[in-house]
Amino acid sequence: MPFQTLLTRREGVIEHLTLNRPDVRNAFNETMIAELTQWAAAMNADDDVRVAVVAGAGKVFSAGADIAWMANALNYTHDENVQDANAAARMFAALDTLPIPLIGRIHAAALGGGSGLAAVCDVVVADEGAVFGFTEVKLGILPAVISPYALAKIGRSAARELFLTGMRFDAARAKDIGLAHAVVPAAELDAKVGFYVNEFLSAGPDAISRAKALIPRVWARGASDAAGLTSEAIAAQRVSGEGQEGLRAFLEKRKASWDASRKS
């Protein structure tokens, strides 16, 4: 599928997605939002992909919103602004609910919507010099569309500091609050991303998809409330072909048929 603002590359069962507007630091505009939504729909329909990695071309992962796009919004009516925001909301929701793991490869900076994109990744690997920030209030606007995903990652306390100040923070702080999962020197980014890819490829693809879908369903419930849901989920997986194969492989001390991991 040809895109104007994205590059894609398939490596076996691994999909590589690159934000490709390096001249504007991979800033979001209407076209990129639409294309990311289209890409997510394509991944939903593609049973051959088991993991995806999103990165940014050029010097920065993503600097947030495109200045020209924001300038257009000055002339939008309230209803046009709602329509514009709804398009972005659909994009983040589509990425957040991908049935496959999404790894964020973050270098240099992830600001505004760039931090929002990090928030919808299942795993974020950041270079130790990377800078993050929910910087919207510095422009007199709000991190509204990304807030459900950011709050789920960083919690209310960190959000009250970072949403309300718009301050930038380093990769170490991002890891402390749960926005990033691994922080490494820039030269080691690809190796660490590869480590996570390998871990995902060693696990059952259906199990990963169902585990990912289970998280938001259980997260807002208490243990007693979720008991029926979780019992049904594990029972269904145990009797599935993948669950049966995984248990047999463990007992027989062999790799499961779906294990595509590489020896380190």
Beta strands, then each sheet from edge to edge (+ up, - down):
strand 1: 6-11
strand 2: 14-19
strand 3: 51-56
strand 4: 102-106
strand 5: 109-111
strand 6: 123-127
strand 7: 131-133
strand 8: 168-170
strand 9: 182-184
sheet 1: 1+ 2- 3- 4- 6- 9-
sheet 2: 5+ 7+ 8-
end
